[in-house]
Amino acid sequence: MAKDKAQRAARGGGRDGGGFVALPWSVLDCPAYCLLSHPARSLLVAFARQYVLDNNGRLLASGKYLSKRGWRSADVIQRAKRELLDAGFIYETVKGHRPNKASWYAITWQNLDKHPDYDAGIYEGWKEARGGYAHSTSLKIKRLIPSKGISDGLIAPCGGVMTSPTIPSGGTIRGPFDQQPTPPNGNHLEIPSAV
């Protein structure tokens, strides 16, 4: 095994040391992932970064935890989290409450790890949530329809088409010129040059 590592290093292959985030292609290529906003995708990576073998179900999205990773807006975190829940990428295992209990989450492309502190009914709900992103229908693109329905009416202002006058209501505007347009001693183009 040490020989394999040495051969990879000699070829210039391999990767930097440390752990890594494994996002399956089935997650990255599914239609629900393509419809996620950029903050939701970033939060999904933050969830995947937390996962290490036996903690799926105890992943955090609290402002205190995410502020260390560059997140600044609680509103953006909340919207991204709601988007991931609706799309089936994460599953809430513990509902947080004030003053100091954060919610826990699980990523749905990994098995849920058992823990005695999960909320009641979590394991039953997990059966449906596992792999939920693959058959998520909540983020389908919807056609926008006006509140009064679709009609084949003409496109015009709501008051109708009116012919407006091309001149101001008070008549044409005269300039404030008190002087004649030519100088009093004649036009400078009519004066012979001195040369």
C-alpha positions as MATLAB code, in Angstrom:
seq = 'MAKDKAQRAARGGGRDGGGFVALPWSVLDCPAYCLLSHPARSLLVAFARQYVLDNNGRLLASGKYLSKRGWRSADVIQRAKRELLDAGFIYETVKGHRPNKASWYAITWQNLDKHPDYDAGIYEGWKEARGGYAHSTSLKIKRLIPSKGISDGLIAPCGGVMTSPTIPSGGTIRGPFDQQPTPPNGNHLEIPSAV';
ca = [
       0.000    0.000    0.000;
       2.839    2.404    0.798;
       4.322    1.495   -2.560;
       1.053    2.507   -4.312;
       1.065    5.883   -2.548;
       4.676    6.461   -3.519;
       3.927    5.572   -7.158;
       0.950    7.977   -7.255;
       3.052   10.749   -5.725;
       5.826   10.124   -8.274;
       3.299   10.401  -11.144;
       1.941   13.669   -9.719;
      -1.466   12.078   -9.021;
      -3.452   11.827   -5.856;
      -5.075   14.565   -3.852;
      -4.285   16.754   -0.887;
      -4.496   15.108    2.497;
      -7.469   15.221    4.837;
     -11.059   14.187    4.510;
     -13.321   14.940    1.593;
     -16.968   15.508    0.812;
     -18.603   12.740   -1.179;
     -21.566   14.003   -3.167;
     -22.907   11.194   -5.353;
     -23.566   11.923   -9.010;
     -27.169   10.878   -8.422;
     -27.480   13.963   -6.188;
     -25.635   16.371   -8.490;
     -27.405   15.220  -11.662;
     -30.989   15.076  -10.384;
     -33.476   17.723  -11.581;
     -34.134   18.927   -8.017;
     -30.447   19.872   -7.597;
     -30.486   21.827  -10.855;
     -33.397   23.910   -9.542;
     -31.703   24.814   -6.228;
     -30.567   28.370   -5.613;
     -26.872   29.027   -5.056;
     -27.270   29.542   -1.283;
     -29.134   26.219   -1.035;
     -26.349   24.447   -2.933;
     -23.758   26.015   -0.632;
     -25.694   24.926    2.432;
     -25.953   21.401    1.032;
     -22.153   21.294    0.788;
     -21.937   22.570    4.387;
     -24.179   19.679    5.477;
     -22.112   17.177    3.485;
     -18.927   18.574    5.066;
     -20.265   17.784    8.548;
     -21.074   14.159    7.753;
     -18.496   11.665    9.090;
     -19.539    7.986    9.132;
     -21.830    7.926   12.192;
     -23.404   11.369   12.655;
     -26.046   11.487    9.931;
     -29.042   12.892   11.760;
     -27.008   15.253   13.944;
     -25.909   17.765   11.298;
     -26.296   21.448   12.142;
     -27.508   24.544   10.307;
     -27.468   26.961   13.226;
     -26.290   30.525   12.746;
     -23.588   30.019   15.383;
     -22.139   27.007   13.569;
     -22.455   28.443   10.054;
     -21.020   31.861   10.982;
     -17.643   30.123   11.405;
     -17.959   28.958    7.793;
     -18.695   32.408    6.349;
     -22.495   32.570    6.551;
     -23.705   35.986    7.715;
     -27.449   36.203    7.129;
     -29.918   34.216    9.230;
     -32.590   34.897    6.596;
     -30.470   33.396    3.794;
     -29.729   30.349    5.951;
     -33.434   29.881    6.716;
     -34.490   30.175    3.056;
     -31.750   27.790    1.889;
     -32.635   25.291    4.626;
     -36.344   25.429    3.712;
     -35.445   24.889    0.059;
     -33.331   21.808    0.899;
     -36.066   20.368    3.119;
     -38.731   20.902    0.441;
     -36.535   19.351   -2.250;
     -35.789   16.268   -0.134;
     -32.019   16.723    0.274;
     -32.129   16.981    4.063;
     -34.427   15.638    6.770;
     -35.033   17.202   10.191;
     -34.484   14.711   13.018;
     -34.736   17.081   16.000;
     -36.772   20.287   16.112;
     -34.746   23.026   17.785;
     -36.149   25.452   20.320;
     -35.059   28.501   22.248;
     -32.941   29.353   24.112;
     -30.167   26.999   23.093;
     -31.332   23.848   21.292;
     -30.406   23.692   17.600;
     -32.279   21.562   15.092;
     -30.548   18.442   13.782;
     -30.638   17.256   10.190;
     -29.698   14.255    8.074;
     -28.604   14.182    4.442;
     -30.927   11.870    2.552;
     -28.392   10.131    0.307;
     -26.822    8.401    3.353;
     -28.408    6.038    5.864;
     -29.767    7.591    9.060;
     -27.581    6.832   12.084;
     -29.471    5.823   15.224;
     -29.556    8.179   18.202;
     -31.798    8.180   21.297;
     -32.405   11.959   21.216;
     -34.286   12.086   17.903;
     -37.869   13.351   17.985;
     -40.684   10.797   18.054;
     -41.674    9.335   14.690;
     -38.389   10.175   12.959;
     -37.595    6.601   11.902;
     -41.031    6.116   10.331;
     -40.723    9.376    8.379;
     -37.204    8.494    7.301;
     -38.445    5.606    5.170;
     -40.150    8.107    2.868;
     -37.452   10.790    3.178;
     -34.506    8.542    2.217;
     -33.483    9.552   -1.313;
     -36.299   12.110   -1.417;
     -34.387   14.404   -3.775;
     -34.687   11.811   -6.550;
     -38.483   12.023   -6.670;
     -39.028   15.541   -5.359;
     -41.923   17.335   -7.013;
     -42.120   20.438   -4.829;
     -39.635   22.447   -6.868;
     -41.123   21.929  -10.310;
     -41.134   25.037  -12.469;
     -44.666   26.375  -12.516;
     -46.232   28.363  -15.339;
     -47.142   31.839  -14.290;
     -50.780   32.646  -14.992;
     -52.234   36.118  -14.406;
     -54.751   36.361  -11.559;
     -57.588   37.139  -14.016;
     -56.698   34.183  -16.224;
     -55.375   33.951  -19.732;
     -57.137   35.942  -22.430;
     -56.422   36.846  -26.017;
     -57.085   40.547  -25.482;
     -55.214   43.318  -27.162;
     -52.139   44.704  -25.542;
     -52.956   48.336  -24.711;
     -53.068   50.652  -21.727;
     -55.899   49.869  -19.309;
     -57.616   53.207  -20.153;
     -57.563   52.448  -23.853;
     -55.602   53.994  -26.675;
     -55.872   57.775  -26.817;
     -54.501   60.199  -29.351;
     -52.502   62.769  -27.495;
     -51.772   66.193  -28.962;
     -48.294   66.742  -30.306;
     -48.099   70.304  -28.955;
     -48.216   71.450  -25.331;
     -51.621   72.417  -23.989;
     -50.619   76.092  -23.715;
     -49.491   76.285  -27.341;
     -46.014   76.334  -28.818;
     -43.210   77.537  -26.627;
     -41.270   80.637  -27.674;
     -37.685   81.071  -26.657;
     -36.691   83.937  -24.359;
     -34.684   85.720  -27.062;
     -34.770   89.521  -26.898;
     -32.063   89.950  -29.503;
     -32.009   89.564  -33.240;
     -30.277   86.452  -34.528;
     -27.718   88.560  -36.452;
     -25.296   91.085  -34.928;
     -26.252   94.796  -35.305;
     -23.304   95.567  -37.585;
     -24.065   92.738  -39.977;
     -23.313   89.108  -40.264;
     -19.653   88.275  -39.602;
     -19.602   86.139  -42.741;
     -20.491   89.176  -44.870;
     -17.617   91.341  -43.583;
     -14.504   91.127  -45.797;
     -11.393   89.789  -44.157;
      -8.412   92.092  -43.477;
      -5.927   89.842  -45.186;
];
